[in-house]
C-alpha cells in the first residue's frame, strides 16, 4: 500500500521557530500535502525569533507559502546560511491551513489517513496536554488521533533543563507510541552554520516520516564533493 501524501505539522510556542519553517519548506518541496496548524503562542515566538509576524489566521495559503519560502533568508535568520530548497509549482494546492479550534478538519478524525504528524517545536504545555489525553484544540485532538490510530507522532521539544514532570510526560508518550525527538543536533557532520544544525534535526524528522532527503552528511557515508543538499521528491 502506498503511503498517504498527507502530513500534519503543528507549530506551538516553544523556542525553535526555524525548525518548523525549515521542515515545512522541505515537506512542500517533497510533494506531500501539508496540513498546518499554528498556535497563538507560536506566533508570538516567531515574531521574537524570526523578526516578523506569521501570516494572520484566515489568510490565503499563498501568504504562508511566501512567508515559509523567504523568512529564513532575511532578518535575523539571514546570517544562519540556510541552503535554498526547490519550490514546487503546485505547492499552493498542497498547503492546507487549519485554525486551532476547527474540529471539522479532516485531521481531527481517525478516518482521515495521514503519513504522520509532527509537532515542531513542541511546548511543554502541549506535550503535557497530549500526555493527559486532553483535546482542547485541534493540535491536541490531531495528536490524540495519531496515537489511537498507531500512526507516527513526532514531538520536537526544545526546553532545558527538563523537570521531572516533563520527563515523565515524555516517557508516557513514548509508551503510547509517540517519538520524542528533542532539538539536539549532532556535530559529526561538521556543521558550518546554524542552518546546518537546523537541517540535522529536520533531516532526522524526515527519516522517521520515510521521506528521502540529503540535508545532512550521514554517519558512515563518505562525503561526496559538491554533493547537492536539497531533497528529491518523495516517492
C-alpha positions, -999 to +999 in steps of 0.1 A: +000+000+000+013+034-009+020+058+019-005+087+022+007+120+010-008+140+039+014+151+068+003+172+097+027+199+110+017+217+142+038+247+155+035+255+191+050+281+214+084+267+223+116+282+211+128+269+177+106+285+150+133+280+124+130+242+128+093+244+119+098+267+090+126+246+075+106+214+079+076+230+062+099+241+033+113+206+029+079+188+031+064+212+004+095+205-018+089+168-014+054+168-029+035+160+003+002+176+012+009+196+043-017+203+069-005+233+090-018+243+124-002+272+143-009+281+180-013+316+193+019+313+213+038+300+183+030+333+165+045+353+194+077+332+194+081+335+156+079+373+159+106+373+185+129+347+169+125+355+131+118+392+133+084+392+117+049+381+122+035+349+107+005+354+083-028+360+101-055+334+108-078+331+078-052+343+052-047+329+018-023+299+017-002+318-007+007+343+021+020+313+041+039+299+012+057+332+006+065+335+044+078+300+045+099+304+014+116+337+023+116+343+061+148+323+068+167+344+042+160+378+057+160+395+091+179+378+120+180+344+103+197+356+072+230+351+089+222+314+096+230+305+060+202+281+050+207+265+017+179+272-008+154+244-014+135+239-047+099+252-048+072+231-064+048+248-089+018+231-073+026+238-037-004+262-034-027+233-038-008+212-013-008+235+017-039+233+038-043+258+067-064+248+098-074+271+126-068+260+162-104+254+170-116+238+137-127+204+148-144+199+114-109+195+098-102+160+084-072+157+107-095+156+137-107+122+127-091+088+126-108+080+093-086+107+076-054+089+066-021+106+070+016+096+069+022+111+103+021+142+125+050+164+137+047+190+165+077+212+159+086+228+182+066+212+209+059+233+240+058+216+274+022+227+278+013+209+245+033+179+255+016+177+289-019+181+274-013+153+249+001+130+276-030+136+297-054+129+268-067+165+265-083+176+233-089+212+239-077+223+205-071+208+170-034+202+177-041+181+208-070+163+191-049+155+160-021+142+182-046+120+201-059+107+167-024+097+156-018+079+189-050+059+188-045+051+151-009+040+157+004+065+132+037+083+136+036+112+160+069+130+164+073+156+191+102+181+189+107+196+224+131+225+228+135+230+266+163+229+291+167+218+318+139+193+319+118+190+350+107+156+363+071+162+352+082+169+316+104+137+316+075+116+330+052+130+303+078+122+276+081+086+289+043+083+290+040+095+254+068+072+243+050+042+258+018+053+240+037+052+207+050+087+201+086+095+191+102+122+213+129+139+193+145+167+212+160+195+191+196+183+199+216+185+167+247+163+162+280+177+152+297+148+135+285+161+101+308+191+107+282+219+105+293+252+091+263+273+101+232+274+123+213+264+092+233+231+091+223+224+127+186+230+120+188+208+089+202+180+110+170+179+131+148+184+101+165+156+083+160+132+113+123+141+113+121+133+076+138+099+082+110+089+106+084+101+081+101+080+054+109+109+032+141+109+012+164+139+017+201+149+016+201+177+041+230+163+062+260+141+060+251+107+075+274+088+098+294+062+079+287+077+045+316+091+025+314+128+017+307+134-019+325+165-032+300+191-045+270+169-035+236+186-037+220+191-003+184+195-013+158+167-011+145+148-041+108+143-045+092+118-022+083+085-039 
